[in-house]
């Protein structure tokens, strides 16, 4: 089963009170309730994962980098949002919090895609719209336009089969796309 997970991290440019990496004890020093200002947070990950448990997500994002993650490794003051609610990453464990996602922001220059991983259902996501962001989404290496249909491109890792990545999807007459890939708009030679 897959769960929609979002991760938010503080943008230091909007962090006027310098609370990045601050624990709940520090933030509650002058208040009786943990008050999280969602407007200083950026969404750095939104995807489908096999777990929604904050502790397991923390371990996963610190041991292996997910190809769609656009932030730093998970740390104190980060927020995880799942179908079960919002959770503040504290110095030890997680605290359930109220978190208004509508006040958060996203990094500029993002490309909206459909992301496909081997053995999983495709889902909508966003990546940084530059070469590095596209390479990261397909797990490194050279990127390759696998298919181009009318205003649509399938983009994957050029070396996926050579380095032994699992097959993701079949196409055409016997073709197989290996490794993760993404589908995006394509017009006048540019990804859109």
Secondary structure as UniProt FT lines:
FT   STRAND          3..10
FT   TURN            12..14
FT   TURN            16..17
FT   TURN            20..21
FT   HELIX           24..27
FT   TURN            28..30
FT   HELIX           38..40
FT   STRAND          41..49
FT   HELIX           54..63
FT   TURN            67..68
FT   TURN            76..77
FT   STRAND          79..82
FT   TURN            83..84
FT   STRAND          85..89
FT   STRAND          94..97
FT   HELIX           101..103
FT   STRAND          105..106
FT   STRAND          110..116
FT   TURN            118..119
FT   STRAND          123..128
FT   HELIX           131..137
FT   TURN            138..139
FT   STRAND          143..149
FT   TURN            150..151
FT   STRAND          152..157
FT   TURN            158..164
FT   STRAND          167..171
FT   TURN            172..174
FT   STRAND          175..178
FT   STRAND          181..187
FT   TURN            188..189
FT   STRAND          190..191
//
